[in-house]
Structures are given as structure tokens and as C-alpha cells.
Amino acid sequence: MSAAMDIPRATVSREIRAEGIGIHSGETVRVRFLPAEPGTGIVFIHAARGRRSPIPARLEHVVETHFAVTLGNGEWKIMTIEHVLAVLSMRGVTDAYVESDAEEMPIFDGSARTLARLFDEASVATLPGSIAPYVVTTPVNVVEGDKFIVALPSPTARLSYIIAYTHPVIQTQYADYPLEPSVFFSEIAPARTYGFEKDVQMLIASGLAKGGSLDNALVIGETGYINEPRFPDECVRHKALDFIGDLALIGRPVVGHFIACKAGHTLDVAFGRTFLAAYGG
Ligand SMILES: [Zn+2]
């Protein structure tokens, strides 16, 4: 593997704070991003437990993949981590503590835009050392019915994504992006999570999304969007955002062309595990 392809280690240059509503609890969640030593990786910590009970952002700590990714270590868990991981990975932050005072990350506006604004280039500090990325040399795929994710060899990282619904408002959307920071921050990070009006009402009624509102999701009604989309294909862009965050759970960058069709967190995590099994992680 070429040394030129290695990724420099980096952390946050200073403490970065954020707060917002937790989608699950509906209460305010306060988060601090803290510098870490090289080799730490991205590690979630709870404000009350500190570094005594860390949860590394790795596939082996995934405990739930419905609606969002939850990590756990038997003592506590942290929900909705995928947008945070997407921003950190695309900003090149390899080592940092992410401290929360709740068992979830803030949902913000349902996208990664708030975090993207916090993590500008000045918020990142280079550390000694580097990480050799995994390079896809033979295809890896996971298939579940009509859903799949495949990784193919490619000189640079790329993501193609297809979603297909029979719903008249969104139907089929296709996106194809080089996985580069400039593209991520302008085209992908602002895309909000989405839901169908009837499902959103059911989620809120059942108490599973106490913080859910039109402020943190693009909501799709029977004949049109309930709130204004940021992009005509905002839904598929958000799926790309989720995939990028979930891919970061592999723990090292991966260079390949990823093609995902109708995937989601469960298939993303299955793909990560299949990839690591094939590539010896
Ligand atoms: Zn998401």
C-alpha cells in the first residue's frame, strides 16, 4: 500500500460545544468534542461517567440500527451517532472524545449542517502518525431482497446511491458523489432525514420520537412535501450522509466505489461487518 495514500491523524484543535434537542427524549442534549491522543479513535463518553466508561465508535459496539445507530457497552448507550461520525470522518478527525450529557446525540435540524458549520478547517489539528486506509481490491457486497450495498475497486472513494419508493412524491432518486470534503459539506451534509407523514405521527404518538417535529425532518405527505425540501433529491442525499457515517464505524477510511440501493442503517452495519471479515479488520 502506498504511503502517499495514508491519512494523517488529526483531532479537534480546541473544545467544541454544541447543544440541541434529542429526537428520542425531546430534551436538550449538550455535547463537547474534546482533543484526544493519536490512536484513540472516535470515542463517545458520558458526561457523568467520564472516560471510565468509553464507547469507541466501532462496529463491535453497535447495539441497535432501527431509525438510527445506537452504540453501547453494557453500562450505557449512545443513540443517533451517524451524522456526527460522517462530519468527523469527512473533516479528517481521526481521534477525539465526544462527550454527551444524555444517551443520544442532538438531532439538530435532522441534517449534519449544524455540525458541519462547527467543524471548519480551523477546528482540526494534525497529530503525529497516519492511518493506512483499506483499499478495495475485490468486490464486497451484502444483499437483502432488493436492497444491496457493493464496494468495487476504484482509485478514489466514490458513493452512488439509489432509493426507490412507489410513493408519488419521492419515487426514485439517484445520487453519485466523489467522497471528498468539499462535496460532502456542500451537497450532502445539509440534507435532512425524512419520513412519511403517517409514520412520523405514529412515532411521535408512540413516544419513540418525543423531539420529532417539522424542525428536524423533511416530512412527506400523500401529495407533496409538508415542509420545503432543501434539494429536489434531498432524501437520497440524506441516505448518502447516513452511509458515510455508518461506514466510519469500520474505524479506518476505505477507498472504493460504494454502490448502495435502498439500504439503511441495518444493511450499512451488515456491510461494514462483511467488509471487515473480508479485509481482516
Ligand atoms: Zn440520518
py3Dmol code that shows the C-alpha trace and the ligand (Angstrom):
import py3Dmol

protein = """\
ATOM      1  CA  MET A   1       0.000   0.000   0.000  1.00  0.00           C
ATOM      2  CA  SER A   2       1.340   3.370  -0.967  1.00  0.00           C
ATOM      3  CA  ALA A   3       2.400   5.596   1.919  1.00  0.00           C
ATOM      4  CA  ALA A   4       1.111   8.538  -0.121  1.00  0.00           C
ATOM      5  CA  MET A   5      -2.406   7.287   0.465  1.00  0.00           C
ATOM      6  CA  ASP A   6      -2.093   7.274   4.240  1.00  0.00           C
ATOM      7  CA  ILE A   7      -4.416   9.624   6.095  1.00  0.00           C
ATOM      8  CA  PRO A   8      -2.804  11.952   8.644  1.00  0.00           C
ATOM      9  CA  ARG A   9      -4.125  11.596  12.166  1.00  0.00           C
ATOM     10  CA  ALA A  10      -5.983  14.649  13.451  1.00  0.00           C
ATOM     11  CA  THR A  11      -8.045  15.771  16.408  1.00  0.00           C
ATOM     12  CA  VAL A  12     -10.060  18.849  17.316  1.00  0.00           C
ATOM     13  CA  SER A  13      -7.860  21.897  17.828  1.00  0.00           C
ATOM     14  CA  ARG A  14      -9.942  23.040  20.808  1.00  0.00           C
ATOM     15  CA  GLU A  15     -13.015  22.059  22.751  1.00  0.00           C
ATOM     16  CA  ILE A  16     -16.111  22.409  20.561  1.00  0.00           C
ATOM     17  CA  ARG A  17     -19.528  22.609  22.187  1.00  0.00           C
ATOM     18  CA  ALA A  18     -22.978  22.094  20.744  1.00  0.00           C
ATOM     19  CA  GLU A  19     -26.454  21.562  22.049  1.00  0.00           C
ATOM     20  CA  GLY A  20     -29.810  20.644  20.632  1.00  0.00           C
ATOM     21  CA  ILE A  21     -32.909  18.561  21.118  1.00  0.00           C
ATOM     22  CA  GLY A  22     -32.594  14.777  21.371  1.00  0.00           C
ATOM     23  CA  ILE A  23     -35.062  13.164  18.962  1.00  0.00           C
ATOM     24  CA  HIS A  24     -35.690  10.318  21.393  1.00  0.00           C
ATOM     25  CA  SER A  25     -36.126  12.193  24.691  1.00  0.00           C
ATOM     26  CA  GLY A  26     -37.259  15.557  23.381  1.00  0.00           C
ATOM     27  CA  GLU A  27     -34.898  17.186  25.895  1.00  0.00           C
ATOM     28  CA  THR A  28     -31.834  19.358  25.378  1.00  0.00           C
ATOM     29  CA  VAL A  29     -28.604  17.402  24.884  1.00  0.00           C
ATOM     30  CA  ARG A  30     -25.237  19.080  25.450  1.00  0.00           C
ATOM     31  CA  VAL A  31     -22.205  17.774  23.581  1.00  0.00           C
ATOM     32  CA  ARG A  32     -18.488  18.549  23.867  1.00  0.00           C
ATOM     33  CA  PHE A  33     -15.892  17.459  21.313  1.00  0.00           C
ATOM     34  CA  LEU A  34     -12.535  17.130  23.050  1.00  0.00           C
ATOM     35  CA  PRO A  35      -8.979  16.627  21.744  1.00  0.00           C
ATOM     36  CA  ALA A  36      -7.548  13.105  22.062  1.00  0.00           C
ATOM     37  CA  GLU A  37      -4.150  11.423  21.767  1.00  0.00           C
ATOM     38  CA  PRO A  38      -3.220   9.777  18.454  1.00  0.00           C
ATOM     39  CA  GLY A  39      -4.582   6.221  18.366  1.00  0.00           C
ATOM     40  CA  THR A  40      -7.644   6.997  20.490  1.00  0.00           C
ATOM     41  CA  GLY A  41     -10.081   6.842  17.601  1.00  0.00           C
ATOM     42  CA  ILE A  42     -13.509   8.446  17.953  1.00  0.00           C
ATOM     43  CA  VAL A  43     -14.750   7.615  21.449  1.00  0.00           C
ATOM     44  CA  PHE A  44     -18.116   8.523  22.990  1.00  0.00           C
ATOM     45  CA  ILE A  45     -18.121   9.315  26.693  1.00  0.00           C
ATOM     46  CA  HIS A  46     -20.952  10.237  29.045  1.00  0.00           C
ATOM     47  CA  ALA A  47     -20.568  13.474  30.995  1.00  0.00           C
ATOM     48  CA  ALA A  48     -21.404  11.745  34.293  1.00  0.00           C
ATOM     49  CA  ARG A  49     -19.160   8.707  33.699  1.00  0.00           C
ATOM     50  CA  GLY A  50     -16.259  10.466  32.029  1.00  0.00           C
ATOM     51  CA  ARG A  51     -13.515   8.356  30.446  1.00  0.00           C
ATOM     52  CA  ARG A  52     -14.149   5.416  32.835  1.00  0.00           C
ATOM     53  CA  SER A  53     -16.850   4.046  30.543  1.00  0.00           C
ATOM     54  CA  PRO A  54     -15.894   4.840  26.951  1.00  0.00           C
ATOM     55  CA  ILE A  55     -17.778   3.601  23.895  1.00  0.00           C
ATOM     56  CA  PRO A  56     -15.474   3.519  20.851  1.00  0.00           C
ATOM     57  CA  ALA A  57     -17.213   4.308  17.551  1.00  0.00           C
ATOM     58  CA  ARG A  58     -16.643   0.837  16.157  1.00  0.00           C
ATOM     59  CA  LEU A  59     -18.897  -1.784  14.618  1.00  0.00           C
ATOM     60  CA  GLU A  60     -18.477  -4.161  17.555  1.00  0.00           C
ATOM     61  CA  HIS A  61     -20.277  -1.644  19.773  1.00  0.00           C
ATOM     62  CA  VAL A  62     -23.371  -1.325  17.564  1.00  0.00           C
ATOM     63  CA  VAL A  63     -26.385  -2.484  19.591  1.00  0.00           C
ATOM     64  CA  GLU A  64     -29.309  -1.111  17.550  1.00  0.00           C
ATOM     65  CA  THR A  65     -29.892   0.023  13.969  1.00  0.00           C
ATOM     66  CA  HIS A  66     -33.578   0.912  13.820  1.00  0.00           C
ATOM     67  CA  PHE A  67     -34.151   4.544  12.735  1.00  0.00           C
ATOM     68  CA  ALA A  68     -30.594   5.424  13.813  1.00  0.00           C
ATOM     69  CA  VAL A  69     -27.397   3.777  15.002  1.00  0.00           C
ATOM     70  CA  THR A  70     -27.022   3.124  18.731  1.00  0.00           C
ATOM     71  CA  LEU A  71     -23.718   2.125  20.306  1.00  0.00           C
ATOM     72  CA  GLY A  72     -23.462   0.559  23.751  1.00  0.00           C
ATOM     73  CA  ASN A  73     -21.021  -1.014  26.182  1.00  0.00           C
ATOM     74  CA  GLY A  74     -23.365  -2.712  28.650  1.00  0.00           C
ATOM     75  CA  GLU A  75     -23.291   0.248  31.034  1.00  0.00           C
ATOM     76  CA  TRP A  76     -24.831   2.900  28.852  1.00  0.00           C
ATOM     77  CA  LYS A  77     -25.661   3.583  25.249  1.00  0.00           C
ATOM     78  CA  ILE A  78     -25.496   6.463  22.838  1.00  0.00           C
ATOM     79  CA  MET A  79     -28.092   6.886  20.089  1.00  0.00           C
ATOM     80  CA  THR A  80     -28.109   8.712  16.746  1.00  0.00           C
ATOM     81  CA  ILE A  81     -24.355   8.910  16.242  1.00  0.00           C
ATOM     82  CA  GLU A  82     -24.226   8.610  12.446  1.00  0.00           C
ATOM     83  CA  HIS A  83     -24.319  12.284  11.454  1.00  0.00           C
ATOM     84  CA  VAL A  84     -21.565  13.130  13.952  1.00  0.00           C
ATOM     85  CA  LEU A  85     -19.379  10.352  12.572  1.00  0.00           C
ATOM     86  CA  ALA A  86     -19.978  11.480   8.996  1.00  0.00           C
ATOM     87  CA  VAL A  87     -18.810  15.020   9.774  1.00  0.00           C
ATOM     88  CA  LEU A  88     -15.776  13.908  11.773  1.00  0.00           C
ATOM     89  CA  SER A  89     -14.678  11.447   9.098  1.00  0.00           C
ATOM     90  CA  MET A  90     -15.138  13.896   6.218  1.00  0.00           C
ATOM     91  CA  ARG A  91     -13.292  16.591   8.187  1.00  0.00           C
ATOM     92  CA  GLY A  92     -10.445  14.131   8.724  1.00  0.00           C
ATOM     93  CA  VAL A  93     -10.793  13.938  12.521  1.00  0.00           C
ATOM     94  CA  THR A  94      -9.429  10.505  13.436  1.00  0.00           C
ATOM     95  CA  ASP A  95      -9.080  10.914  17.213  1.00  0.00           C
ATOM     96  CA  ALA A  96     -11.484  12.726  19.534  1.00  0.00           C
ATOM     97  CA  TYR A  97     -13.723  12.296  22.537  1.00  0.00           C
ATOM     98  CA  VAL A  98     -17.389  13.065  22.007  1.00  0.00           C
ATOM     99  CA  GLU A  99     -18.974  13.737  25.388  1.00  0.00           C
ATOM    100  CA  SER A 100     -22.738  13.849  25.800  1.00  0.00           C
ATOM    101  CA  ASP A 101     -24.835  14.508  28.895  1.00  0.00           C
ATOM    102  CA  ALA A 102     -27.541  12.192  27.557  1.00  0.00           C
ATOM    103  CA  GLU A 103     -27.724   8.817  25.866  1.00  0.00           C
ATOM    104  CA  GLU A 104     -28.200  10.381  22.454  1.00  0.00           C
ATOM    105  CA  MET A 105     -26.698  12.996  20.179  1.00  0.00           C
ATOM    106  CA  PRO A 106     -28.742  16.116  19.379  1.00  0.00           C
ATOM    107  CA  ILE A 107     -30.798  15.746  16.207  1.00  0.00           C
ATOM    108  CA  PHE A 108     -30.232  19.433  15.311  1.00  0.00           C
ATOM    109  CA  ASP A 109     -32.232  20.086  12.130  1.00  0.00           C
ATOM    110  CA  GLY A 110     -32.170  16.423  11.045  1.00  0.00           C
ATOM    111  CA  SER A 111     -29.095  17.016   8.879  1.00  0.00           C
ATOM    112  CA  ALA A 112     -25.376  17.457   9.550  1.00  0.00           C
ATOM    113  CA  ARG A 113     -25.425  21.182   8.688  1.00  0.00           C
ATOM    114  CA  THR A 114     -25.054  22.478  12.233  1.00  0.00           C
ATOM    115  CA  LEU A 115     -22.082  20.190  12.900  1.00  0.00           C
ATOM    116  CA  ALA A 116     -20.596  20.957   9.506  1.00  0.00           C
ATOM    117  CA  ARG A 117     -20.543  24.659  10.405  1.00  0.00           C
ATOM    118  CA  LEU A 118     -18.867  23.907  13.747  1.00  0.00           C
ATOM    119  CA  PHE A 119     -16.187  21.774  12.124  1.00  0.00           C
ATOM    120  CA  ASP A 120     -14.459  24.164   9.793  1.00  0.00           C
ATOM    121  CA  GLU A 121     -10.849  23.589   8.793  1.00  0.00           C
ATOM    122  CA  ALA A 122      -9.570  25.644  11.746  1.00  0.00           C
ATOM    123  CA  SER A 123     -11.224  23.281  14.192  1.00  0.00           C
ATOM    124  CA  VAL A 124      -8.920  20.416  13.180  1.00  0.00           C
ATOM    125  CA  ALA A 125      -5.348  19.919  14.419  1.00  0.00           C
ATOM    126  CA  THR A 126      -2.918  17.443  12.887  1.00  0.00           C
ATOM    127  CA  LEU A 127      -1.469  14.775  15.182  1.00  0.00           C
ATOM    128  CA  PRO A 128       1.663  12.661  14.772  1.00  0.00           C
ATOM    129  CA  GLY A 129       1.179   9.487  12.750  1.00  0.00           C
ATOM    130  CA  SER A 130      -1.119   8.351   9.985  1.00  0.00           C
ATOM    131  CA  ILE A 131      -3.678   5.702   9.155  1.00  0.00           C
ATOM    132  CA  ALA A 132      -3.423   3.387   6.161  1.00  0.00           C
ATOM    133  CA  PRO A 133      -6.861   3.175   4.568  1.00  0.00           C
ATOM    134  CA  TYR A 134      -8.408  -0.085   3.464  1.00  0.00           C
ATOM    135  CA  VAL A 135      -8.263  -0.265  -0.305  1.00  0.00           C
ATOM    136  CA  VAL A 136     -10.965  -2.299  -2.025  1.00  0.00           C
ATOM    137  CA  THR A 137      -9.234  -4.810  -4.320  1.00  0.00           C
ATOM    138  CA  THR A 138     -12.024  -7.357  -4.779  1.00  0.00           C
ATOM    139  CA  PRO A 139     -15.751  -6.610  -4.612  1.00  0.00           C
ATOM    140  CA  VAL A 140     -17.576  -6.924  -1.308  1.00  0.00           C
ATOM    141  CA  ASN A 141     -21.355  -6.987  -1.173  1.00  0.00           C
ATOM    142  CA  VAL A 142     -24.337  -7.531   1.066  1.00  0.00           C
ATOM    143  CA  VAL A 143     -27.770  -8.265  -0.376  1.00  0.00           C
ATOM    144  CA  GLU A 144     -31.126  -8.455   1.333  1.00  0.00           C
ATOM    145  CA  GLY A 145     -34.027  -8.940  -1.072  1.00  0.00           C
ATOM    146  CA  ASP A 146     -33.996  -5.941  -3.419  1.00  0.00           C
ATOM    147  CA  LYS A 147     -31.587  -3.972  -1.191  1.00  0.00           C
ATOM    148  CA  PHE A 148     -27.845  -4.127  -1.590  1.00  0.00           C
ATOM    149  CA  ILE A 149     -24.514  -2.461  -0.973  1.00  0.00           C
ATOM    150  CA  VAL A 150     -21.467  -3.300  -3.040  1.00  0.00           C
ATOM    151  CA  ALA A 151     -17.923  -1.946  -2.860  1.00  0.00           C
ATOM    152  CA  LEU A 152     -15.855  -2.075  -6.032  1.00  0.00           C
ATOM    153  CA  PRO A 153     -12.209  -1.219  -6.658  1.00  0.00           C
ATOM    154  CA  SER A 154     -11.748   2.461  -7.505  1.00  0.00           C
ATOM    155  CA  PRO A 155      -8.730   4.778  -7.429  1.00  0.00           C
ATOM    156  CA  THR A 156     -10.696   7.243  -5.306  1.00  0.00           C
ATOM    157  CA  ALA A 157     -13.598   6.913  -2.883  1.00  0.00           C
ATOM    158  CA  ARG A 158     -17.000   7.346  -4.500  1.00  0.00           C
ATOM    159  CA  LEU A 159     -20.608   6.751  -3.474  1.00  0.00           C
ATOM    160  CA  SER A 160     -23.566   6.025  -5.730  1.00  0.00           C
ATOM    161  CA  TYR A 161     -26.953   5.678  -4.091  1.00  0.00           C
ATOM    162  CA  ILE A 162     -30.397   4.690  -5.328  1.00  0.00           C
ATOM    163  CA  ILE A 163     -33.670   4.838  -3.447  1.00  0.00           C
ATOM    164  CA  ALA A 164     -36.971   3.718  -4.964  1.00  0.00           C
ATOM    165  CA  TYR A 165     -40.437   4.098  -3.496  1.00  0.00           C
ATOM    166  CA  THR A 166     -43.857   3.614  -5.012  1.00  0.00           C
ATOM    167  CA  HIS A 167     -44.861   6.832  -3.206  1.00  0.00           C
ATOM    168  CA  PRO A 168     -45.847   9.554  -5.739  1.00  0.00           C
ATOM    169  CA  VAL A 169     -43.827  12.295  -4.034  1.00  0.00           C
ATOM    170  CA  ILE A 170     -40.356  10.746  -3.990  1.00  0.00           C
ATOM    171  CA  GLN A 171     -40.364   7.639  -6.264  1.00  0.00           C
ATOM    172  CA  THR A 172     -36.803   7.025  -7.498  1.00  0.00           C
ATOM    173  CA  GLN A 173     -33.823   9.214  -6.592  1.00  0.00           C
ATOM    174  CA  TYR A 174     -30.219   8.635  -7.623  1.00  0.00           C
ATOM    175  CA  ALA A 175     -27.083  10.372  -6.388  1.00  0.00           C
ATOM    176  CA  ASP A 176     -23.438   9.898  -7.262  1.00  0.00           C
ATOM    177  CA  TYR A 177     -20.643  11.741  -5.471  1.00  0.00           C
ATOM    178  CA  PRO A 178     -16.898  11.622  -5.027  1.00  0.00           C
ATOM    179  CA  LEU A 179     -16.329  11.223  -1.279  1.00  0.00           C
ATOM    180  CA  GLU A 180     -14.453  14.486  -0.877  1.00  0.00           C
ATOM    181  CA  PRO A 181     -14.867  17.040   1.913  1.00  0.00           C
ATOM    182  CA  SER A 182     -15.934  19.900  -0.396  1.00  0.00           C
ATOM    183  CA  VAL A 183     -18.673  17.779  -1.952  1.00  0.00           C
ATOM    184  CA  PHE A 184     -19.761  16.359   1.382  1.00  0.00           C
ATOM    185  CA  PHE A 185     -20.087  19.718   3.108  1.00  0.00           C
ATOM    186  CA  SER A 186     -21.946  21.458   0.277  1.00  0.00           C
ATOM    187  CA  GLU A 187     -24.063  18.672  -1.234  1.00  0.00           C
ATOM    188  CA  ILE A 188     -24.631  16.030   1.437  1.00  0.00           C
ATOM    189  CA  ALA A 189     -24.328  17.464   4.965  1.00  0.00           C
ATOM    190  CA  PRO A 190     -27.358  19.832   4.637  1.00  0.00           C
ATOM    191  CA  ALA A 191     -29.739  17.024   3.596  1.00  0.00           C
ATOM    192  CA  ARG A 192     -32.233  16.246   6.361  1.00  0.00           C
ATOM    193  CA  THR A 193     -33.591  12.918   7.459  1.00  0.00           C
ATOM    194  CA  TYR A 194     -37.036  12.270   6.044  1.00  0.00           C
ATOM    195  CA  GLY A 195     -40.193  10.476   6.964  1.00  0.00           C
ATOM    196  CA  PHE A 196     -43.711   9.899   5.721  1.00  0.00           C
ATOM    197  CA  GLU A 197     -46.338  11.969   7.486  1.00  0.00           C
ATOM    198  CA  LYS A 198     -48.323   8.976   8.744  1.00  0.00           C
ATOM    199  CA  ASP A 199     -45.186   7.255  10.102  1.00  0.00           C
ATOM    200  CA  VAL A 200     -43.962  10.445  11.781  1.00  0.00           C
ATOM    201  CA  GLN A 201     -47.327  10.925  13.514  1.00  0.00           C
ATOM    202  CA  MET A 202     -47.214   7.309  14.695  1.00  0.00           C
ATOM    203  CA  LEU A 203     -43.649   7.655  16.007  1.00  0.00           C
ATOM    204  CA  ILE A 204     -44.475  10.797  17.951  1.00  0.00           C
ATOM    205  CA  ALA A 205     -47.740   9.270  19.285  1.00  0.00           C
ATOM    206  CA  SER A 206     -45.934   6.128  20.453  1.00  0.00           C
ATOM    207  CA  GLY A 207     -43.369   8.193  22.381  1.00  0.00           C
ATOM    208  CA  LEU A 208     -40.433   6.938  20.289  1.00  0.00           C
ATOM    209  CA  ALA A 209     -39.596  10.401  18.965  1.00  0.00           C
ATOM    210  CA  LYS A 210     -40.582  12.928  21.600  1.00  0.00           C
ATOM    211  CA  GLY A 211     -38.357  15.530  19.932  1.00  0.00           C
ATOM    212  CA  GLY A 212     -39.657  14.874  16.419  1.00  0.00           C
ATOM    213  CA  SER A 213     -41.064  17.885  14.572  1.00  0.00           C
ATOM    214  CA  LEU A 214     -41.024  19.725  11.273  1.00  0.00           C
ATOM    215  CA  ASP A 215     -37.868  21.420  12.585  1.00  0.00           C
ATOM    216  CA  ASN A 216     -35.793  18.233  12.330  1.00  0.00           C
ATOM    217  CA  ALA A 217     -37.068  16.235   9.366  1.00  0.00           C
ATOM    218  CA  LEU A 218     -38.309  16.574   5.832  1.00  0.00           C
ATOM    219  CA  VAL A 219     -41.853  15.258   6.047  1.00  0.00           C
ATOM    220  CA  ILE A 220     -43.556  13.708   3.045  1.00  0.00           C
ATOM    221  CA  GLY A 221     -47.344  13.911   2.797  1.00  0.00           C
ATOM    222  CA  GLU A 222     -49.639  11.971   0.481  1.00  0.00           C
ATOM    223  CA  THR A 223     -49.433  14.508  -2.339  1.00  0.00           C
ATOM    224  CA  GLY A 224     -46.411  16.650  -1.555  1.00  0.00           C
ATOM    225  CA  TYR A 225     -43.777  17.682   0.933  1.00  0.00           C
ATOM    226  CA  ILE A 226     -45.189  19.118   4.169  1.00  0.00           C
ATOM    227  CA  ASN A 227     -42.158  21.381   4.605  1.00  0.00           C
ATOM    228  CA  GLU A 228     -39.859  22.798   1.950  1.00  0.00           C
ATOM    229  CA  PRO A 229     -37.117  20.444   0.616  1.00  0.00           C
ATOM    230  CA  ARG A 230     -33.568  21.854   0.519  1.00  0.00           C
ATOM    231  CA  PHE A 231     -32.789  19.882  -2.637  1.00  0.00           C
ATOM    232  CA  PRO A 232     -35.117  18.149  -5.124  1.00  0.00           C
ATOM    233  CA  ASP A 233     -33.347  14.884  -4.200  1.00  0.00           C
ATOM    234  CA  GLU A 234     -32.840  15.633  -0.500  1.00  0.00           C
ATOM    235  CA  CYS A 235     -33.910  12.110   0.550  1.00  0.00           C
ATOM    236  CA  VAL A 236     -31.216  10.243  -1.355  1.00  0.00           C
ATOM    237  CA  ARG A 237     -28.625  12.801  -0.244  1.00  0.00           C
ATOM    238  CA  HIS A 238     -29.542  12.059   3.346  1.00  0.00           C
ATOM    239  CA  LYS A 239     -29.161   8.332   2.728  1.00  0.00           C
ATOM    240  CA  ALA A 240     -25.655   9.115   1.478  1.00  0.00           C
ATOM    241  CA  LEU A 241     -24.975  11.070   4.688  1.00  0.00           C
ATOM    242  CA  ASP A 242     -26.099   8.133   6.818  1.00  0.00           C
ATOM    243  CA  PHE A 243     -23.991   5.701   4.802  1.00  0.00           C
ATOM    244  CA  ILE A 244     -20.874   7.848   5.222  1.00  0.00           C
ATOM    245  CA  GLY A 245     -21.420   7.962   8.992  1.00  0.00           C
ATOM    246  CA  ASP A 246     -22.060   4.244   9.233  1.00  0.00           C
ATOM    247  CA  LEU A 247     -19.029   3.460   7.074  1.00  0.00           C
ATOM    248  CA  ALA A 248     -16.853   5.314   9.607  1.00  0.00           C
ATOM    249  CA  LEU A 249     -17.647   2.569  12.146  1.00  0.00           C
ATOM    250  CA  ILE A 250     -15.155   0.396  10.248  1.00  0.00           C
ATOM    251  CA  GLY A 251     -12.547   2.500  12.049  1.00  0.00           C
ATOM    252  CA  ARG A 252     -10.316   3.265   9.062  1.00  0.00           C
ATOM    253  CA  PRO A 253     -11.050   5.082   5.807  1.00  0.00           C
ATOM    254  CA  VAL A 254     -11.977   2.837   2.884  1.00  0.00           C
ATOM    255  CA  VAL A 255     -11.025   3.633  -0.712  1.00  0.00           C
ATOM    256  CA  GLY A 256     -13.503   2.115  -3.150  1.00  0.00           C
ATOM    257  CA  HIS A 257     -16.659   2.809  -5.112  1.00  0.00           C
ATOM    258  CA  PHE A 258     -19.672   2.097  -2.956  1.00  0.00           C
ATOM    259  CA  ILE A 259     -22.995   1.474  -4.650  1.00  0.00           C
ATOM    260  CA  ALA A 260     -25.990   1.308  -2.344  1.00  0.00           C
ATOM    261  CA  CYS A 261     -29.570   0.514  -3.325  1.00  0.00           C
ATOM    262  CA  LYS A 262     -32.426   1.012  -0.843  1.00  0.00           C
ATOM    263  CA  ALA A 263     -30.036   0.445   2.050  1.00  0.00           C
ATOM    264  CA  GLY A 264     -30.253   1.809   5.572  1.00  0.00           C
ATOM    265  CA  HIS A 265     -28.508   1.540   8.913  1.00  0.00           C
ATOM    266  CA  THR A 266     -29.098  -2.207   9.320  1.00  0.00           C
ATOM    267  CA  LEU A 267     -27.672  -3.045   5.900  1.00  0.00           C
ATOM    268  CA  ASP A 268     -24.876  -0.459   6.317  1.00  0.00           C
ATOM    269  CA  VAL A 269     -23.741  -2.175   9.516  1.00  0.00           C
ATOM    270  CA  ALA A 270     -24.016  -5.616   7.909  1.00  0.00           C
ATOM    271  CA  PHE A 271     -21.885  -4.306   5.060  1.00  0.00           C
ATOM    272  CA  GLY A 272     -19.266  -2.971   7.473  1.00  0.00           C
ATOM    273  CA  ARG A 273     -19.059  -6.325   9.238  1.00  0.00           C
ATOM    274  CA  THR A 274     -18.830  -8.225   5.943  1.00  0.00           C
ATOM    275  CA  PHE A 275     -16.151  -5.812   4.763  1.00  0.00           C
ATOM    276  CA  LEU A 276     -14.067  -6.254   7.913  1.00  0.00           C
ATOM    277  CA  ALA A 277     -14.426 -10.043   7.714  1.00  0.00           C
ATOM    278  CA  ALA A 278     -13.069  -9.917   4.138  1.00  0.00           C
ATOM    279  CA  TYR A 279     -10.330  -7.371   4.801  1.00  0.00           C
ATOM    280  CA  GLY A 280      -9.085  -8.775   8.055  1.00  0.00           C
ATOM    281  CA  GLY A 281     -10.088  -5.939  10.370  1.00  0.00           C
TER     282      GLY A 281
END
"""
ligand_1 = """\
1
ZN
Zn -29.610 10.229 9.200
"""
view = py3Dmol.view(width=600, height=400)
view.addModel(protein, "pdb")
view.setStyle({"model": 0}, {"cartoon": {"style": "trace"}})
view.addModel(ligand_1, "xyz")
view.setStyle({"model": 1}, {"stick": {}})
view.zoomTo()
view.show()
